[in-house]
Amino acid sequence: MTATLTPRLTTLTPAHSQRIFRTCLDVLARPGTVGTWAPEWTAAVTRAEAPVALAPLLALADLMAPVAAVPEAAGSGPQAGSQTRAWVQEIARLSGAPLVDPAGARLALALGRPDPAALAELNRSTAAAPHRAALLIQRVTDLGSDLDTAGTSATGTSAERTDLIEHTDHAERPDRTGDPASALVLRLTGPGIADTAQLRITGLDREFFTIRDRLVADFPAGIDVLFVTDDGRVAGLPRTTAIRAEEIS
């Protein structure tokens, strides 16, 4: 069997790293919104034909942020898990971040539907050190939101904000990851949401969110999640957000 070769990545420019980081913060602060990354921001990964979901790891990984690959669920294909591990190893080489298992990671990457047992082992940290818990970067097929783009960001004007947050409705986009094709609607409540918000996700099943709820049950310990599509859309699900998942056709 021929081994899968992982192309070498290059570092993000400081400006692009900052913009990716800023978008991550913004979508985590405003659950239910969908941010966008301009193609030039993620050129370091797309030139290497790597998933755009690697971009936040490149922006955030360093010596103090251990990284891990989350194994994929059974049936994902023989090379799926090894491909994720290879990309995480490349990011660790480039950033100097320690390479660990999911239980010890500050940054964890899942490029497909994660193995439930591995997902349940993600680092929740403790109430005394909640900042040491894991941020899971989860690749998904599609994202959509019912929120508009009114207002300004903490670091820019409303004109700048439209580069980061947009109302999206991509129901016609094709399934690109091979994950479950049915979409889930998440009804969201909690800090950063005026009343309720709605986030549509394709590529994950209900079990993912059931396990996530268990991982955040002992707040302030718990995990945070970034959902990323291959075309550079991103949404955040912080541990403070309560969800109700509903399947749609």
N, C-alpha and C positions, 0 to 999 in steps of 0.2 A: 504494500500500500504506500502511495506517495504522500509524504508529509505536506501539510499545508504551510506554505511560506507566508510569513507576515512581513509586508513592506515596512521599511523604517519610517517612522513619523519624524516630523520636525516640530520644534517648539512654536507656540503661538507668539505673535508679536505682543509686546506689552499692552498696546492699545486694544487689540482684539481680545486678549485675555481679560482685560478689565471690563469690556463690554459684555462678554459672556458671563462673567462673574456678576455684574450688575443685573443682568436679566434673570439669573438664577435667584438672586436676592429678591427681586421684584415679584416674581411669580410665587415664591414661597411666602412673601408678605401678603399677597392678595390671592388666596386660593380660588380657583375657578377661572382665572384669567389664563390666556394662552399667549406666550411671548414668541417672538421670532428672532432668529439669528440670520443676519445677512450672509450670503455665500462667502464673501471675502473673509468674514470672521472665522469661519471654519475651514478655510482653504488648506490648513496644515494637515487635516485629516482627509479631506476629500481628494487631495492630490495623491494620497497613498491608498485611495479606494477603500478607506476605512469608514465605518458607520459614524454619522454625525454625533451619535451618543458619546463618542470618545472625547468630544470637545470640552465638556465640563471637567472631566478628569485631567486633561492637559492644563486647564486653567487653574485648577485647585490643588492638584497633587504636589506635595513637597516632602521634605524630610520628616515633618511632624504629622503627616497625614498618610498613614498606612493604607494601601489599596488592596482590593481583592476582586477576584472573578467569582460570580455566583453561578454554580452549575445549573444547567438547564434541565427542564423536566424530561422524563422518559418520553421517547418518541420524537425528540427534536432533531434527530439525525446524528450519525456517529462523529461528525467533525464539529458540530455546533459548539459544544462545551470547550473543546480544545482551541477553537478559534478565539473565543472570549478570553481564555487564559493567555493565549499568545499576545493579544492586544494589551492586556493588563501588564504583562511582563515587559512589553515595549514601553509603556508609560512609566513603569517603575524605573526602567533603565534611563529614560530620558529625564525624569524629574528627580531621581534619587529617593523617591518614596519607598518605604519598606513594603515588601510583598508579603501579605499575610493571608490567613484564611478568613472567611466572612465574619466569624465570631470576634475577630480582633480589628476589623477594618473601620477606618473613618470614612473611606470612600469605597463603595462597592458598585460593580458594573454587572448588569444583566442585559445581554443582547437578545435574549429570547424569553419565553415564558419560564420563570425560574423554578427549580426543583423546590417543592414545598418544604421539605426538611431543611434544605440549605437556607431558604428564606427565613424560616423560623429561628435560625441560629444567628441572624444578624445582630451586630453589637448594639444593644439598647443603652449601654452604660448604666449609670446610677443617678438617683436624685441629687447626689452630692456633686456629680460631674456630668450633667446632661449634655454639655458641649462636646463631649468625647464620643457621643453616639454616632452611628453610621448615617451617612447620606447615601441612599441607593439611587443610582442613575439607571433607569429602566427604559429600554427601547420599546416603543409601541408602534403600531401600524398607523393610527390616526388619532387626532385630538380635535375637539371642538368645544366652544364655550358659549354661554348665553350672556356673558358680561360685555358691556361696551367699553370704550376707551376714554371716557371722560376723566378729567383731572390731570394732574401733573405728578411726575415722579419726584422723589426726594432730591434727585441730582440734576433735574432738567426741566424744560418747559413742556407744555402739552405737545408741541410740534416734535420734540425729541422723543416723547413717550410713544408716539405712533410707530417708531422703529422697534419698540420693545414689546408692546402689548397691542393686540388687535382682536377684534371680533372675528371669529372664524366659523365657517360651516363647510366642511370638506366631506360631506357624505358620499360624494361620487369618487373619491380617491380610491385607487385599487389597493388591495391587500398586498403588502410587500414583504412582510416578515414571516409568513407561514404560520403565525399564531392563530388562535381561535378567531373566526371571522365575525362572530356576533359582537355587537357593540354593547357597552355598558354605559348607562347614565348614572353618574354619581351625584347625589343630592348632598350638598356641602353646607355645614354650619360651623360657626366658630369665629375666633379672632381674625380680623381682616376681611370679613364678609358682613355687609350691611344687614342682611336678613338671611337669605339663602342664595346659593349659587348652584349652577349645574355645569358639570364637566362630562363630556362624552369621550370615551376611550375605547379603541378597538385594539385587540391583541393580547388581552388579559382576561382571566376568568374570575368568577366570584371568589374562588379559594384564595387568590392573591390578596384580596381586600379583607377577607376573614382573618388571614394570618397577620396582615398589617394591623388590624384592630387589636389583636392580642399583643402585638409588639409595643403598642402605644398605651396600653391599659394602665400602666403605672407611671403616668405623667408626674414629674417632668422627664423621666427616663423614656426612651422610645426612639424610633427612627423617623427620618424625613425622606421624602421621595421626590425625585425629578423624573417626569415622563418626557421622553424626547423622540421625535419622529425623524425619519431619514431626510426630510426636507427642511429641517431646522426649526420646527415648532417645539415649544417646551412649556410644561405646566408643572406647578409645584403642589405637593400634598404634605404640609407640615404635620407634626405629631399633634398639634393643637386642634386639628380639624376633625369634626365628626362627619361620618359618611353613611349614606344609605345607597346601596348599589341596586340598580334595576336594569334588567336585560331588555334590549330592544332589538327588533329585526333589522 
